[in-house]
Amino acid sequence: MNDEERIQALHQQGRIDAAQTERLLQALGAAKPEAPPAQDRRQGNDTLYDAGDVADDARDDTVSESVNESVNERATPDPETREQPDFRGIESWVTIELLACSIRVEVDDSLDEPIAKVSRGDVEVQVGDDGWRVVQQGRQDGWLERLASGAFGSRLELRLPARTGVHLDVKAGDVELVGVPALRGHLAAGDLDASGLEAVDLKVGAGDVDLELDPTGGAHRVRLAVGDLEVRLPRGADVRVEGHVSIGDASARSPLEAARVGLVAASLQGVLGEGRARLRLDVGTGDLEVRVGGHAG
C-alpha cells in the first residue's frame, strides 16, 4: 500500500476527516495539476516554482518519491548560496519540528525563554547551542501512523521572547503567528496566518497563507503549491515585489500591477519606496493578492 492509499484508508476508517485527507494528498503531490502550456511559463533568469516543486520540497522525507516531476526547466537554487532575508536583527531562533498540530505562537517581551502549553500531545521544548527546538517525543512510528493515533488533535500555544524568529518544520496543521519578526522553513499542509513579520523565507505545500509583512533588506520569498496567498504591506514599505501564479489569478492595486500571462498564468510586480528589499511570491495553483496599506476586509 502506497502513501496515497494509506491516507485514503485512514479517511475511510474515520481517523481523519475530508479536509485533512485533501491537504495530505495535496502535500504528497497526488493532487498536482497538469503543468501550464509552455508558452505560459515565464522566461528569464529566475526559476519558476509550481505546485509540484513546492510540494516536493515541503513534504516529509518518508513520503514516496513517485510523484510527477516538476515542470521546472532548471534546478532549484541551493539555499546555501542564494540570497536570504536580512535576519541580522533576530537574536535567537526557535525551531518547531512537529508532525501534525495546531500551532499558535505569540511574542511576549517579558520572557527570556519560550513557554509552551500543549494539549493532547507529547511536545517538549529543548535547549540547544543555536536556540530552542520544539519537538514531538516518545514515538518512532511513521508519520501516517502517528497521524492516525490522533496527532491532528494536538494544539501548541507557544510564547516567545522578543526578537525571536520561528523556523517551521511542520507536516500538517494550522499555524498562527502574532508579533513574530522572522519566519523561515516549511509547512507541508495547513493554513498559515502571520502578523508583524519583518523577514520571511517560507514554503507551503497545500493551504491558504495570509501574511502581514514589512520586509527588511535582503531577498524574501514565499512559495505556495496549492492554495491562496495574500500579503499585506504597509504604505511605507521599501520593497520590490515580484509575483507569479502558474494556474490562477493575481491581483494588486497601484503602485503594484497584476497581469494575465497566457491562458492560465498570472504575474504581479511593482516597487514601493526605493525597493531596498526584494519580495518574491510564487503560487502553483491558486490566487495571489498583494494589498498595500490597511487590512483585508
Number of C-alpha atoms within 10 A of each C-alpha: 7 9 17 17 11 13 23 17 15 17 18 13 11 11 16 20 13 11 10 18 19 19 22 25 19 26 33 27 29 17 17 22 16 12 18 17 12 10 11 17 21 18 10 7 6 10 15 23 23 27 33 31 24 26 31 22 17 27 25 18 9 10 18 13 11 11 15 14 11 19 17 15 10 10 10 14 11 8 8 7 7 9 12 17 22 18 18 8 14 16 12 17 19 23 21 20 16 22 23 26 27 21 20 20 21 19 21 19 11 9 12 10 18 21 15 16 13 16 13 13 18 13 22 14 18 13 12 9 5 10 15 18 19 21 17 18 11 8 10 8 9 11 16 18 15 15 20 16 11 15 24 22 14 18 20 20 15 19 20 25 20 20 17 22 28 23 20 21 21 26 23 27 25 21 20 17 22 17 20 25 25 27 23 20 17 24 31 32 30 26 21 20 16 23 18 17 20 23 29 28 19 19 22 31 33 32 25 21 22 19 20 22 20 22 27 24 19 16 21 24 20 21 27 34 34 30 22 22 24 19 20 19 20 16 13 11 20 20 24 20 21 19 24 30 30 27 24 20 23 25 19 17 12 11 11 18 18 22 15 17 18 14 12 16 24 25 23 23 19 17 20 20 13 10 15 16 23 20 24 17 25 26 32 32 26 20 22 28 19 24 19 18 13 11 11 9 3
